[in-house]
Amino acid sequence: MLAILHPDTALDSEEYRQTLHFLENLPGVSLRVHEIQGASQRLTEVYLLGDTKSLDKDEIAALPAVERVIRISDDYRILGRHRDDDRVSGFSYNGVTFNQDNLNVFAGLCAVDVPEHVELILKALESHGQVCTRMGAYKPRTNPYSFQGHGKGCLPWVFEKAGKHGIKVIAMEITHESHIEEIDECLEKLGRPTGVMLQVGTRNTQNFELLKAIGRQSTYPVLLKRGFGITLNESLNAAEYLASEGNANVVFCLRGMKTEAGQPHRNMVDFAHVPAVKRLTRMPVCIDPSHSVGSREHAPDGILDVMHTTAQGIIAGANMVLVDFHPKPELALVDGPQALLMEELPAYLEDIQLCHETWKKRQALYSRIRIDTLNG
């Protein structure tokens, strides 16, 4: 069971104390309190865990600080929507909002290589009004002899350049909990010129100890990629691991599934699951067309497959795009063949905006149909 308190309820208020006192004394029930900071208000959710079937929902709803009560299912207890469309989705971080209605583009380097390339990418993003990027410092690789990323050595100049060009959030994959400390120490030393969204790669989706470690910190939001060889349910439960440890600021990323049936693409594009994830959970949904397609092949219409799949995901309601760009893909240390070119950035961003506007129009269309049906 979930008790949602009135927005901006003060934790030192008498209403809060009375409510918590009552809930804490319910037999066979333990509490877990989660704070959600939205763009304009703070929301407190109190999860009642244990023997809750016999609890009187109306009695709990009548407590002074409680706005409403929801009976929740076992799956995705914290991140789940539980058939309640009024639940708050998303969060705000470092001045950027992430929810199930808006759209953020994270274009950048799959793997950081040299300062000159980072500078060129960030300068181009700034000139097009973008405030987010992707920059890979830690790179898990299938081959132990492949480039593993520059690690903490590149963090100072990546963060400084991001701050210089107005970048507010960098999606950065980590592979070990020590990387959280390295990122945090570097940002603090530099005066926090930018922010970081910790990225969990597909290989670590079921690295439960890493998920727990990331979930225990609340400074940085998390981008969790779907595991490429497991079910959607298993991947969503991986996200729940993060939330169960305290960090519910999670974006779920669809990045294609590893199967021979996906050929000629690198992976089977799974962007049809965008609306499914939004229906099942409150998480914003990201798409990664670069790692789904894995090439620069194009259709007879001249449009790259990466761009077509991006459009499919956004028209289906995606809220974030994680995409590879590189000033000189032939020199890229990781995934150069799939990277988009800098001269393609303006059209790509315009295409994304067109698709997002189309999604909004589709929403309005079907909303009118529902209203007309209800009105007979």
N, C-alpha and C positions, 0 to 999 in steps of 0.2 A: 504494500500500500504506500501511496505517496501523498504527503500533505504539502501543498504549495502555499506559501505564506503570501500575505499582501506585499506588493512591490515596495522595495526600500524599507522593509521592516527593520528597525534598529535592533541590533543584537543585545543592547543593554536596556531595552524598553520593558515595561511591566508586562505588556501583552506577550512578548517573546518569552519572558521568564515563566509566565503562567502556562503557556502552551507547552514549552519544553518540559516543565515539571510534570504535567499530566502525561505526556507521551513517554517520558523516561520511566514512569512507574507502571506502565502497562505490562502485565505478566507475560513472559515468554517472547518479548519483543525487544530488539535492539535498534538503535537509531544510527543513521548516517546522514550528516548535514552537508549539503552542497550549495556553494554560492555561485551564482551565474551573473557576471557583469555584462550587461547589454550596453548598447550605445547610449541609452538615456536613463536606464534604471537598473538597480540590482535586484535579483530575484533569489530568494532562499527556498530550497526544496529539502524537505525532511523525509528520508526514506525509512519506512518501518519494515524491518526484516524479521522473519520468524513466523510465528503462528498468528497470522493476521486475518484469517478467514472469518473468525468469530467477532472481529471488531465491528463496532457500530460506526458506519461511515458518516452518518448524520451527526453523531456525537462529536466526532473529531472535527468535522466541518464547522461545528459551532464554536470551537475554541477561538479565543480572541484574536490571535495572529493569523489564523488560517483563512485563506481565500477560497480554496476548494480542495477536494480530495479525489484521487484517482486510484482505482484498483489496477495494479500492474501485473503483467505476465512475468514468467520466469526469464524469458529471453530479453536481453538488452535492458535490464531493469532501470539503468540510469540514462542511457542514450536512446532508449526506445521511445517511440511516439505513443504507443499503447492506445491507439485509436482516439487520441485527443488532439485535435488540430489547434487547440488554443495554447499548447505548450510552447514555450519560447525555444526557438532554434538558433543555434549559432552563438557568437560571442564577438567582442571587440578586442583588438590587440594593437598596441602602439599606433592608435589612430586609424586603424583599418578594420572595417566590419566584415565578418564572415557569417553568412546565414544562408538559408535555403531560397532566398529571393534574389540576392545580388550576384555579382560576377567579378572575380579577380583573376588577372592573368599573371602567371609566374613564368616569364620567358627568361632564358639564361643558359649558362654553361652546365652541361651534365657533369663535367669535371673541370674544376679550376686548373688552368695550365700556367699562363704567364700574366703578369700585371697588365700588359698592353691589351690583351684580349678582354680582360675584365673591364678595363676602362672603356673600351669601345662599346661593349654591351650596355654598360650602365649609362653611358652618355646618350646612347640611342633611346633607351627606355625613358630617360628623363625628358628627352625632346618630344616624346609622344605621350607625356603625362602619366607614365606608369610609375607606381610606387612599390612594386613587388618584383622579385626575381628568384631564380633558382641558381645556386652555386654549390657544386659538390666538392667538399674538401676531403671527406672520408668515403672511399669507394670500395665496397665489397666486390670482388671479382671471382668468376668461376675458375679462372686460371691463376694459380698462385704467383706466376711470374709476370702477370699483367700489372699495369700501373694501378696502384692502390690509393692514389690521391696524395696531395701534399700534407694533409692533416693539419695540425695546429700551426704549422709553420706559415701557412698562407692566410690564416685568420686575420691578423692585424691589418694587412693591406687590403684584403677583401672588405672588411668592415669599414675601414676608413674611406675607401672609395665609394662604398654604398652610401655612407653619410654625406659625402661630398655631392652626390647626385640625387639626393632626396629619396633614396630607397628606404622604406620603412620596415619591410619584412623580407627576409631571405629564407627560402626553403632550403634546408641543409640536412642531408641524411647523416645519421650517426649509426655506428655499429657496436658501440660499447658505452656503458654508463659513464665511463671516465671522460667521454667526449662532451657530455653535458657540462662538466666542471671546466673543461678547457675553453668551451665557448663562453661560459659565464664569466670566467676570469678575464678573458680577453676583452669582452664587451665592457666589463666594469673598469678595466684599466684605461680603456679608450674614452670613457665617459658615455658609453652606450649610444654611439652615433646612429645605430640602426637596431632592428629587432630580428629575431630568428624564430622560425617555425621548425621544430625538430621533425625530421622526416624518418619514418620507419620504412625501410625498403621491403620489397616482396619476400626476400630471403629471410627476413627477421620477423615476419608477421606472427609466427608462432614461437618466437624466442621469448617465452613468458617472463623470464627474469629481467630481460631488458625492458619489456613492456611495463613491468611493475616499477622498475627504477624510473622510467620516464614519467609514469603516472604519479609517482610520489612528489614530483616537483610541480609547482604551479606557475612558475615564471614564464615558461614558454609553451605556446600551443603546439599541437602535434598534427602532422599529416601522416596518416597511416595508409600504406598501399595494400591493396588486396593481394593475398597470397596467390601466386600464379598457378598452383596446382591443387588448391583446396576449394571447398564450397564457399558460396557467399555467406552462409550462416556462420561458418568457422571464422571467416575474416571479420565479420561484424562482432563476433564474440571476442576477437582479439582487441578490437576497439573498446569493448566493454571492460577488458582488463585494465586499460588506461584509466577509464572513468571510475572503476571500482577502487582504485588506489587514490583517487581524489582529483584527477585532472580530466574534466569533461569537455575541455576546449579542443575538440578533435574534428578534423576534416578527413573524410573517407575518400580514398583515391582509387578509381578504377583504372587499371593499367594493362588490361588484356590478360588472357589466360593462356598458359603454356600448353599447347596441344597441336599435333600435326594437322588437325582440321582447320587451323587458322591460316595455313599457307594460301597464298604467297606472302602474307604478312608475317611479321616476327611472332605475333601472338594473336589469338582469337579476340577480336575487339568486342568488349562486353559492355558497351555504353548503353545498351537497352536496359541495363540494370540501374541507370541513374534514377528514374522515377521509383523503382522498387526500393532502393536504399532510402529515398526521401519519405516514402510511405512507412517504412518500418522503423526509421530512426529520425532523430532531430538533427543529425549531422549535416553540414553542408557537404556537397559531393563534388569531388575533383575528377577530372579526366586527364590522362596522360597519353595523348595521341602519338607522341614520339616513340615511346617504348611499346605501344600497341602495334604500330605499323612497322617501324624499324627500317625504313628506307625512304628514298626520295622519288619513288616511282609515281607516275601520274596517269590519269585516265585520258582517253582521247579528247576530252574537253580541255585538257591542258592544266587542270587543277590537280595538285599533289594529293595523294591518298591521305597524307597527314592532315591536310586542310579539309578534305571531305569528312574524315572521321571526327575532327574537331567540331565541324558544323553539326553532325549528327548528335553528338553529346550535348551541345549547348541548346539545340532546338528541343532536346528532351528534358532540359532544365538544369544542366550542370551549373555549378556555382564557382568553379575555379578550373583553370587550365594550367597544367604543368607541361612546358614545352621546351625542347632544345633549340637554341640558336647558337651560331658560332661565326665569328668574323672570317675565319679561314678553316672550314671543316676538314680540309686535307691535312691540317696540322693538329687536329684535335687528338687528345690522348685517349679519349673514350667516346665511342658511338658517333664518330664524325660522319659516317655515311647517312645518318638519319637527321642530322642537324639542318635546320632551316637557315637561309642566308640573311644577312643583315638587310639587304635591299628588299627582302620579302616581308620584313616586319610591318611596314605601314599597311599594306594590303591585308595581311593576316589579322591585324588588330581591327581594321575596318570590317572585315568579313565576320569576325567574332561579334562585333557590335550589331551587325545586321541580323545575325542568328539570334542574339539575345533579345532584340526587339521583336523578332518573329515569335519567339517563345512567349513573350508578354502578350502578343496579339492572340496567340493560340489559347492562352489562359483566359483572356477576355471572351473569346468566342465560346468556349465550352462553359464558362460561367453564365453567359446569357442563355445558353441552351438549358442548363440546370434550373435557372430561375424560371424560364418559360415553362418547363416541365412541371415544376412545383405549383406554378400558378394555373396549371390546367390549360 
